């Protein structure tokens, strides 16, 4: 019976990890969209801005791009 509890704990931990990753992705997406809208409203949005964050919206490249885009814009 102990093995059943351990398996349940693992499944719950994996679910929590998935939810945390999903929330991080959503927060990253919302941040980048808000940044684009802010720069657009201020009249400072450039093609270079869009090129830098575009990989964040492509699933295959998103993992690597998320960190770059967020660090780049936070540091600016």
HELIX and SHEET records of a PDB file:
HELIX    1   1 UNK A    2  UNK A   42  1                                  41    
HELIX    2   2 UNK A   47  UNK A   54  1                                   8    
HELIX    3   3 UNK A   55  UNK A   57  5                                   3    
HELIX    4   4 UNK A   59  UNK A   75  1                                  17    
END                                                                             
